[in-house]
């Protein structure tokens, strides 16, 4: 009679015991936090004001050490800073996506603890709002 692989393994590693016991501990589950980019939509004739309001993991408002920094990662949009916590995302001339990286220093002391978020501005081409009719001066028939 052929022995199974399990029986061979048991005979090799624990010949005096017929049953194995595995001890294990289960720790507290850890929440996987996937940060999703903030997605905003506008036309190529618009800009959007964004204000940063940092909070702790518990949701308590907290200050940052210094101003936030917003930079373009990809795309043809630009950034216009308003103050230390606010800025405009300015759409580019052409439709398409622009990715922005927004970061700030969470450490209120002498050290630096950068935190950051991503914004994707989805830009659509502006649509015609009216026909723009223009009439010339009357002429003789």
C-alpha positions as CSV (number, residue, x, y, z in Angstrom):
1,X,0.0,0.0,0.0
2,X,1.4,3.4,-1.0
3,X,1.7,6.1,1.7
4,X,0.4,9.5,1.0
5,X,2.7,12.5,1.0
6,X,1.1,13.7,4.2
7,X,1.9,10.4,5.9
8,X,5.5,10.5,4.7
9,X,5.9,14.1,6.0
10,X,4.4,13.1,9.4
11,X,6.7,10.1,9.7
12,X,9.7,12.2,8.8
13,X,9.0,15.2,11.1
14,X,7.0,13.7,13.9
15,X,7.3,9.9,13.9
16,X,5.9,9.4,17.5
17,X,2.7,11.5,16.9
18,X,-0.1,10.7,14.5
19,X,-1.7,14.2,14.7
20,X,-0.1,17.6,14.4
21,X,-1.3,20.6,16.3
22,X,-0.7,24.1,14.9
23,X,-0.7,27.0,17.3
24,X,-1.6,30.4,15.9
25,X,-2.6,33.9,17.0
26,X,-4.9,36.3,15.2
27,X,-4.1,39.9,15.6
28,X,-6.6,42.8,15.5
29,X,-7.5,43.6,11.9
30,X,-5.8,46.6,10.3
31,X,-7.8,48.8,8.0
32,X,-6.3,49.1,4.6
33,X,-6.6,52.6,3.6
34,X,-6.4,53.3,-0.1
35,X,-6.2,56.9,-0.8
36,X,-8.2,57.8,-3.8
37,X,-7.5,60.9,-5.8
38,X,-10.1,63.7,-5.6
39,X,-11.6,64.0,-9.0
40,X,-13.0,67.3,-10.2
41,X,-14.6,68.3,-13.5
42,X,-14.7,71.6,-15.4
43,X,-14.4,73.0,-18.9
44,X,-11.3,74.5,-20.5
45,X,-12.7,78.0,-19.7
46,X,-13.0,77.4,-15.9
47,X,-10.9,77.2,-12.7
48,X,-11.8,75.6,-9.4
49,X,-10.9,76.9,-5.9
50,X,-9.7,74.2,-3.5
51,X,-9.2,74.8,0.3
52,X,-7.2,72.4,2.5
53,X,-8.7,71.6,5.9
54,X,-6.4,69.0,7.5
55,X,-7.8,66.6,10.1
56,X,-6.4,63.8,12.3
57,X,-7.4,60.1,11.8
58,X,-10.2,60.7,14.3
59,X,-11.5,63.7,12.2
60,X,-10.3,66.5,14.5
61,X,-9.2,69.7,12.7
62,X,-5.5,70.3,13.0
63,X,-3.1,72.9,11.7
64,X,-0.2,72.4,9.3
65,X,3.3,73.8,9.7
66,X,3.5,76.4,6.9
67,X,1.6,76.7,3.6
68,X,0.4,73.9,1.4
69,X,2.2,73.3,-1.8
70,X,0.3,72.4,-5.0
71,X,2.2,71.3,-8.1
72,X,1.2,69.9,-11.5
73,X,2.3,66.3,-12.0
74,X,1.0,65.8,-15.5
75,X,-1.3,67.7,-17.9
76,X,-1.4,71.3,-19.1
77,X,-3.3,72.9,-16.2
78,X,-1.7,75.4,-13.7
79,X,-2.0,76.4,-10.1
80,X,-2.8,79.9,-8.7
81,X,-2.1,80.1,-4.9
82,X,-4.7,82.2,-3.0
83,X,-3.3,81.9,0.5
84,X,-1.6,79.4,2.8
85,X,-4.5,76.9,2.6
86,X,-6.3,77.8,-0.7
87,X,-5.5,77.7,-4.4
88,X,-7.1,77.6,-7.8
89,X,-6.8,74.7,-10.2
90,X,-6.7,76.3,-13.6
91,X,-7.7,74.2,-16.5
92,X,-5.5,74.0,-19.6
93,X,-6.5,75.2,-23.1
94,X,-7.1,71.6,-24.3
95,X,-9.5,69.0,-23.0
96,X,-7.8,66.2,-21.0
97,X,-6.8,65.3,-17.4
98,X,-4.4,67.2,-15.2
99,X,-2.9,65.6,-12.1
100,X,-2.0,67.8,-9.1
101,X,0.0,66.9,-6.0
102,X,-0.9,68.8,-2.9
103,X,1.4,68.5,0.1
104,X,2.0,70.1,3.5
105,X,4.1,69.6,6.7
106,X,2.1,67.9,9.4
107,X,4.9,68.2,12.0
108,X,4.3,71.5,14.0
109,X,7.8,71.3,15.4
110,X,11.3,71.7,13.8
111,X,11.0,68.4,11.9
112,X,9.2,67.7,8.7
113,X,6.4,65.1,8.3
114,X,5.1,65.5,4.7
115,X,1.5,64.5,4.0
116,X,0.0,64.6,0.5
117,X,-3.0,64.1,-1.6
118,X,-3.7,63.9,-5.3
119,X,-6.3,65.8,-7.4
120,X,-7.3,64.9,-10.9
121,X,-8.9,67.7,-12.9
122,X,-10.9,66.3,-15.8
123,X,-11.2,69.0,-18.4
124,X,-13.8,69.0,-21.1
125,X,-14.0,71.3,-24.1
126,X,-16.4,74.2,-23.6
127,X,-19.6,73.9,-25.6
128,X,-21.2,76.7,-27.5
129,X,-23.6,78.7,-25.4
130,X,-25.2,80.9,-28.1
131,X,-24.9,81.3,-31.8
132,X,-23.3,84.8,-31.7
133,X,-25.3,86.3,-34.5
134,X,-23.9,89.4,-36.1
135,X,-25.9,91.6,-38.5
136,X,-24.3,94.0,-41.0
137,X,-25.7,97.4,-42.1
138,X,-28.6,97.2,-44.5
139,X,-27.8,97.5,-48.3
140,X,-29.9,98.2,-51.3
141,X,-31.6,95.4,-53.2
